C-alpha cells in the first residue's frame, strides 16, 4: 500500500475510532446538558456534532467522493434527533476508509477542485485538504470533550496513540 494511502487509512480509522468513543460518552449525557449552550462555536454538544455531520460528511465527503459541492450553511440543522445524528455520524466515518482505498497513489499529489459554501471556485492540494477534513473532526471532538468536562461528565481519551496501541494489542 502506498505511503499516502497508509497514512490516510490510519487517519480514517482514527476518525472512526474517536467518533465511536466520543458518541459512547455523549450517549450518557442527559438531554438538558446535550442541548445546553456551553460556549462552543456551534453552542452545544448537539450543535457541534451536527456541524461535524454537515462539514465532514454532507459537504467534504461529497466533494472528495462525488466531485460535487453542496451549498449549505455550516450550522444548518441536518439532523435534530440525537440518536439519528449519532447513527449518521457513525455511518459517515465508516465511509472514508473504503473511499481512500479506491484512490490511486498519484491522486494524493493532485488537487481537489470544488466550490466553497459561498459559491467561490477553489483548487487546493488534495492531500493537505484531506488532512484538513480529519484535523477538523479532531478539533470539534476536542470541543465536545471540553464541554463534557465543563458539564461534569466523564469524557474518553481520544489520542491517536491510544488507538495505535489498542490496534497493536488486538491480534
C-alpha contacts under 8 A as a table, 3 or more apart, distances in Angstrom:
res1	aa1	res2	aa2	distance
1	X	5	X	6.41
1	X	6	X	6.26
2	X	5	X	5.35
2	X	6	X	6.29
2	X	105	X	6.13
3	X	6	X	5.03
3	X	7	X	6.00
4	X	7	X	5.00
4	X	8	X	6.12
4	X	105	X	6.93
4	X	108	X	6.76
5	X	8	X	5.34
5	X	9	X	5.89
5	X	100	X	6.59
5	X	101	X	6.67
5	X	105	X	6.75
6	X	9	X	5.04
6	X	10	X	6.18
7	X	10	X	5.26
7	X	11	X	6.49
8	X	11	X	4.85
8	X	12	X	6.03
8	X	97	X	7.96
8	X	100	X	7.00
8	X	131	X	7.91
9	X	12	X	5.02
9	X	13	X	6.15
9	X	97	X	5.60
9	X	100	X	6.59
9	X	101	X	7.42
10	X	13	X	5.10
10	X	14	X	6.08
11	X	14	X	4.96
11	X	15	X	5.98
11	X	134	X	6.70
12	X	15	X	4.98
12	X	16	X	6.30
12	X	93	X	7.29
12	X	96	X	5.85
12	X	97	X	5.47
12	X	134	X	7.44
13	X	16	X	5.21
13	X	17	X	6.03
13	X	97	X	6.95
14	X	17	X	4.96
14	X	18	X	5.86
14	X	160	X	6.40
14	X	163	X	6.76
15	X	18	X	5.39
15	X	19	X	5.99
15	X	93	X	6.55
15	X	134	X	6.70
15	X	137	X	7.25
15	X	138	X	7.60
16	X	19	X	5.16
16	X	20	X	6.12
16	X	90	X	7.17
16	X	93	X	5.04
16	X	94	X	6.38
17	X	20	X	5.31
17	X	21	X	6.32
17	X	163	X	7.23
18	X	21	X	5.12
18	X	22	X	6.04
18	X	158	X	5.56
19	X	22	X	5.08
19	X	23	X	6.02
19	X	89	X	7.73
19	X	90	X	7.24
19	X	93	X	7.69
19	X	141	X	7.54
20	X	23	X	5.20
20	X	24	X	6.15
20	X	90	X	6.87
21	X	24	X	5.15
21	X	25	X	6.49
21	X	156	X	6.41
21	X	158	X	7.50
22	X	25	X	5.19
22	X	26	X	6.17
22	X	141	X	7.24
22	X	145	X	7.69
22	X	155	X	7.31
22	X	156	X	6.39
22	X	158	X	7.86
23	X	26	X	4.87
23	X	27	X	5.97
23	X	86	X	6.66
24	X	27	X	5.27
24	X	28	X	7.16
25	X	28	X	5.71
25	X	29	X	7.33
25	X	154	X	7.18
25	X	155	X	5.98
25	X	156	X	6.70
26	X	29	X	5.30
26	X	34	X	7.58
26	X	148	X	7.86
27	X	30	X	7.99
29	X	33	X	6.41
29	X	34	X	6.08
29	X	153	X	7.32
30	X	33	X	5.64
30	X	34	X	6.11
31	X	34	X	4.91
31	X	35	X	6.18
32	X	35	X	5.49
32	X	36	X	5.90
33	X	36	X	4.97
33	X	151	X	7.07
34	X	44	X	6.66
34	X	45	X	5.42
34	X	46	X	5.98
35	X	44	X	5.34
35	X	45	X	6.28
35	X	46	X	5.72
35	X	47	X	7.64
36	X	43	X	7.55
36	X	44	X	5.35
36	X	45	X	7.47
37	X	40	X	7.21
37	X	43	X	4.69
37	X	44	X	4.60
37	X	45	X	7.98
38	X	43	X	5.81
38	X	44	X	5.59
38	X	45	X	7.82
38	X	147	X	6.23
39	X	42	X	7.93
39	X	43	X	5.27
39	X	44	X	7.26
40	X	43	X	4.36
40	X	44	X	6.24
40	X	48	X	7.54
40	X	143	X	6.88
40	X	147	X	7.72
41	X	48	X	7.61
42	X	45	X	8.00
42	X	47	X	5.04
42	X	48	X	5.11
42	X	51	X	7.26
42	X	75	X	6.99
43	X	47	X	5.99
43	X	48	X	7.00
44	X	47	X	4.92
44	X	48	X	6.13
44	X	147	X	8.00
45	X	48	X	5.21
45	X	49	X	6.15
45	X	144	X	5.76
45	X	147	X	7.04
46	X	49	X	5.17
46	X	50	X	5.95
46	X	82	X	7.19
47	X	50	X	5.04
47	X	51	X	6.13
47	X	75	X	7.39
47	X	77	X	7.97
48	X	51	X	4.99
48	X	52	X	6.36
48	X	140	X	6.72
48	X	143	X	7.99
48	X	144	X	7.15
49	X	52	X	5.01
49	X	53	X	6.46
49	X	85	X	7.69
49	X	140	X	7.88
50	X	53	X	5.10
50	X	54	X	6.30
50	X	75	X	7.51
50	X	76	X	7.95
50	X	77	X	6.65
50	X	78	X	6.51
50	X	79	X	6.67
50	X	85	X	6.92
51	X	54	X	4.98
51	X	55	X	5.81
51	X	74	X	6.09
51	X	75	X	5.74
51	X	76	X	7.51
52	X	55	X	5.23
52	X	56	X	5.49
52	X	57	X	7.30
52	X	89	X	7.78
52	X	137	X	6.64
52	X	140	X	7.36
53	X	56	X	5.68
53	X	57	X	5.23
53	X	58	X	6.31
53	X	78	X	7.45
53	X	85	X	7.69
53	X	88	X	7.28
53	X	89	X	5.95
53	X	92	X	7.70
54	X	57	X	5.84
54	X	58	X	4.80
54	X	59	X	6.11
54	X	74	X	6.32
54	X	75	X	7.62
54	X	76	X	7.29
54	X	78	X	6.63
55	X	58	X	6.09
55	X	59	X	5.23
55	X	60	X	6.10
55	X	74	X	6.33
56	X	59	X	6.05
56	X	60	X	5.09
56	X	61	X	6.05
56	X	133	X	6.37
56	X	137	X	7.35
57	X	60	X	5.90
57	X	61	X	4.88
57	X	62	X	7.00
57	X	89	X	7.83
57	X	92	X	5.79
57	X	93	X	7.89
58	X	61	X	6.33
58	X	62	X	6.29
58	X	70	X	7.50
59	X	62	X	5.51
59	X	63	X	6.35
59	X	69	X	6.36
59	X	70	X	5.82
59	X	72	X	8.00
60	X	63	X	4.98
60	X	64	X	6.28
60	X	69	X	7.80
60	X	133	X	7.14
61	X	64	X	5.20
61	X	65	X	5.86
61	X	66	X	7.94
61	X	96	X	7.73
62	X	65	X	5.04
62	X	66	X	5.10
62	X	67	X	6.37
62	X	68	X	5.86
62	X	69	X	6.78
62	X	70	X	7.79
63	X	66	X	5.76
63	X	67	X	4.56
63	X	68	X	4.96
63	X	69	X	5.46
63	X	114	X	6.56
64	X	67	X	5.83
64	X	112	X	7.42
65	X	99	X	7.04
67	X	113	X	7.83
67	X	114	X	7.05
68	X	114	X	7.02
69	X	114	X	6.05
69	X	115	X	5.57
69	X	116	X	7.04
69	X	117	X	7.47
70	X	117	X	7.08
71	X	116	X	7.71
71	X	117	X	4.98
71	X	118	X	7.29
71	X	119	X	7.38
72	X	76	X	6.77
72	X	117	X	6.20
73	X	76	X	5.05
73	X	117	X	7.07
77	X	80	X	6.28
79	X	82	X	7.40
79	X	84	X	6.80
79	X	85	X	5.42
80	X	84	X	7.94
80	X	85	X	7.12
81	X	84	X	5.37
81	X	85	X	6.01
82	X	85	X	4.92
82	X	86	X	6.13
83	X	86	X	5.17
83	X	87	X	6.24
84	X	87	X	5.02
84	X	88	X	6.07
85	X	88	X	5.05
85	X	89	X	6.17
86	X	89	X	5.13
86	X	90	X	6.24
87	X	90	X	5.10
87	X	91	X	6.14
88	X	91	X	5.10
88	X	92	X	5.97
89	X	92	X	4.95
89	X	93	X	6.20
90	X	93	X	5.38
90	X	94	X	6.36
91	X	94	X	5.27
91	X	95	X	6.74
92	X	95	X	5.47
92	X	96	X	7.38
93	X	96	X	5.89
94	X	97	X	6.68
94	X	98	X	7.94
95	X	98	X	5.95
95	X	99	X	6.47
96	X	99	X	5.16
96	X	100	X	6.17
97	X	100	X	5.15
97	X	101	X	6.20
98	X	101	X	5.08
98	X	102	X	6.45
99	X	102	X	5.32
99	X	103	X	6.94
100	X	103	X	5.58
103	X	107	X	6.26
104	X	107	X	5.57
104	X	108	X	7.96
105	X	108	X	6.20
105	X	109	X	7.97
106	X	109	X	5.51
106	X	110	X	6.97
107	X	110	X	5.33
107	X	111	X	7.93
107	X	126	X	7.42
108	X	111	X	7.73
108	X	126	X	5.54
108	X	127	X	4.99
109	X	125	X	7.22
109	X	126	X	6.47
109	X	127	X	6.62
110	X	125	X	6.17
110	X	126	X	5.49
110	X	127	X	7.73
111	X	123	X	6.16
111	X	124	X	5.32
111	X	125	X	4.40
111	X	126	X	4.37
111	X	127	X	7.90
112	X	123	X	5.49
112	X	124	X	5.39
112	X	125	X	6.19
112	X	126	X	4.93
112	X	129	X	7.56
113	X	121	X	7.46
113	X	122	X	5.74
113	X	123	X	4.30
113	X	124	X	6.66
114	X	121	X	5.97
114	X	122	X	5.38
114	X	123	X	6.38
115	X	118	X	7.72
115	X	119	X	5.50
115	X	120	X	5.28
115	X	121	X	4.40
115	X	122	X	5.69
116	X	119	X	5.14
116	X	120	X	5.17
116	X	121	X	6.38
116	X	122	X	6.76
117	X	120	X	7.49
124	X	128	X	7.74
124	X	129	X	6.55
125	X	128	X	5.51
125	X	129	X	6.04
126	X	129	X	5.25
126	X	130	X	6.17
127	X	130	X	5.12
127	X	131	X	6.13
128	X	131	X	4.94
128	X	132	X	6.27
129	X	132	X	4.89
129	X	133	X	6.56
130	X	133	X	5.15
130	X	134	X	6.74
131	X	134	X	5.38
131	X	135	X	6.02
132	X	135	X	4.95
132	X	136	X	5.79
133	X	136	X	5.15
133	X	137	X	6.53
134	X	137	X	5.20
134	X	138	X	6.42
135	X	138	X	5.04
135	X	139	X	6.19
136	X	139	X	5.08
136	X	140	X	6.40
137	X	140	X	5.32
137	X	141	X	6.04
138	X	141	X	5.16
138	X	142	X	6.12
139	X	142	X	5.19
139	X	143	X	6.50
140	X	143	X	4.87
140	X	144	X	6.35
141	X	144	X	5.07
141	X	145	X	6.30
142	X	145	X	5.09
142	X	146	X	6.23
143	X	146	X	5.07
143	X	147	X	6.27
144	X	147	X	4.97
144	X	148	X	6.13
145	X	148	X	4.95
145	X	149	X	6.17
145	X	155	X	5.70
145	X	156	X	7.59
146	X	149	X	5.12
146	X	150	X	6.11
147	X	150	X	5.01
147	X	151	X	6.08
148	X	151	X	5.17
148	X	152	X	6.32
148	X	153	X	5.02
148	X	154	X	6.55
148	X	155	X	6.20
149	X	152	X	5.07
149	X	153	X	5.38
149	X	154	X	6.26
149	X	155	X	6.62
150	X	153	X	7.50
157	X	162	X	7.79
158	X	162	X	7.18
158	X	163	X	7.93
159	X	162	X	5.58
159	X	163	X	7.16
160	X	163	X	5.30
160	X	164	X	6.43
161	X	164	X	4.93
161	X	165	X	6.04
162	X	165	X	5.05
162	X	166	X	6.02
163	X	166	X	4.96
163	X	167	X	6.12
164	X	167	X	5.07
164	X	168	X	6.32
165	X	168	X	5.10
165	X	169	X	6.45
166	X	169	X	5.23
166	X	170	X	6.38
167	X	170	X	5.15
167	X	171	X	7.94
168	X	171	X	7.35
